[in-house]
Amino acid sequence: MTATAIKPQSDKKKELKETLLTPRFYTTDFKAIAEMDISAQEKELRAMLQEMKNDYNRNHFVRDEEFEQTWDHLDEQTRSAFIDFLERSCTSEFSGFILFKEISRRIKDKNPLLSEIFSLMARDEARHAGFLNKAMSDFNITLDLGYLTKNRVYTFFKPEWVIYAVYLSEKIGYWRYILMYRHLEKNPQYKFYPLFKKFEHWCQDESRHGDIFNALLRSQFSMWQGWQAKLWSKFFLLSVFATHTLTVHEREDFYESVGLDAKEYDRQVIERTNHTAAKAFPVILDTNHPKFFAGLEKCSEYNLQMSKIDESNQPSFIKALRKLPLQIAIFFNLLGLYFIKSVNAEELRGVVN
């Protein structure tokens, strides 16, 4: 899939490296969403709408005096890794804002309840993206979000795919933020930037959004009943978890800078997210299977090898030829993981916390 480069905003802005792991911008079938029958979960959705209106974090994303200092003392490796984290996180949050805002606008007349919910989720995503972009300005870097809106390639996802994918994205985001927050609370010597203190409340926004998509998923019986639902659930779980593993291992320098072991952190996030997904999906993955994490980490090794090939000065067609066997190896590794027997989540539903 082709994507355009991000427009530099200062002399020190490095171009965001476009790879398969770069956050994407999505569009969908707005008419189908407007016509969704959500009656099975309407009570829950109305309760969540009221919770969103309460806006518990409206005063949380404020830059206090801790931000008013220079960060020149950070070594270049830590600085570079943190900037990469901010760039990708900001792009991801902003892509969510664009999708939610457009859904809200396009379904306003036919489905006012969902429209208002999506509008409030867009508010949260915009708040997150703006806060991250402001953090980037502390390092003399910003993203031109208007340029991003107009120039990124938009990928079409069916409404069902959006619901599966965003549910997992929000829930894995919750576990990413809360586990890092808890680690830094126990190890404050690694808390080198005040943004980390915001993660406790930040992750609650992620969890609330995930709960909304959980209700949307459970309102559509075809998404959690029958063999097709099981196949799609496994596909999105594996896709999101594989992307997470590859991304975390690519950013190993960042996790090292905050005192986390990238491999262990990745495993914890995936295990917690998989367990949480049992509340929504008909099946979850068997993360305890001896081949599961070994297979994901083998894919990460192949991905890192491809990154080194990309950094070489060889012609593009030579790079493509060298990467092809690695891409095939990743595909077959993931295929093998997909066929590991899944866990019946419906049987676990009564014991999932």
C-alpha angles and dihedrals in degrees: 000000000000122000132177125241122257115256112249115243100191140013089262095051112116116208113257106250110239114220137141086274096056111113110261133215117234141200130186147183100293094183091057091051091049090054097046114129103231096165093115090064101024094114091053093045092051090051090050090049090057090049090051091049089055086064096199092187098049092114097034103082097067124130107233130189092284089074092054098090141080123270097200090115092073113102116245095252093053092043094050094046092048093048090053089051091050093047096051094041092050092048091049094049092046092050088055090051092052093049096045093045093051093047090050092050096045098048099039097109098042102037111021094169095058091038092059092045092052091046091056092046088051088053090056094046092049090050091052094046092047092049092050092047090051089051089053090055087064084069094046092257134111137167119234097231092185090055090048091053094054102036109038119100111247118220118212116233124180112240090253091054091048091053095048094044099043093045089056093041092055095044094046087047089055093053093044092054099039096047091049091046093051091048092051092047088058093041106036092167087079095051093102097158129040094232088082090066089063095060097088093064093030092062090054089065089052092050094048091051090049091052090053091053089045088059091047090051094048090048089064107066093194089063095061105022128072136018096292091057090052092051093048092046091054091046095053094041091053093042093052094043093047091049090050093051093048092046096047093049091047088055096044090131091061094051090046089054091059093044098255128134102232095212095050093042091051092050093049093049092049095046093049093045092047090051091049091049089065086078090065113018127070090227137018132198125270098242089172092065108113092232097049105082092026088059094047092049091049087055088052091054090053090047092052089050089054090050090056090050090052090053093055124098094237122125116273095249091053090051090050092051092048092049096047097081090046091052090049090049091052091049094052093044090054091044090055091050091049091058094053106114110266128226118251103241094188089066090050096046095098093055101040113111 
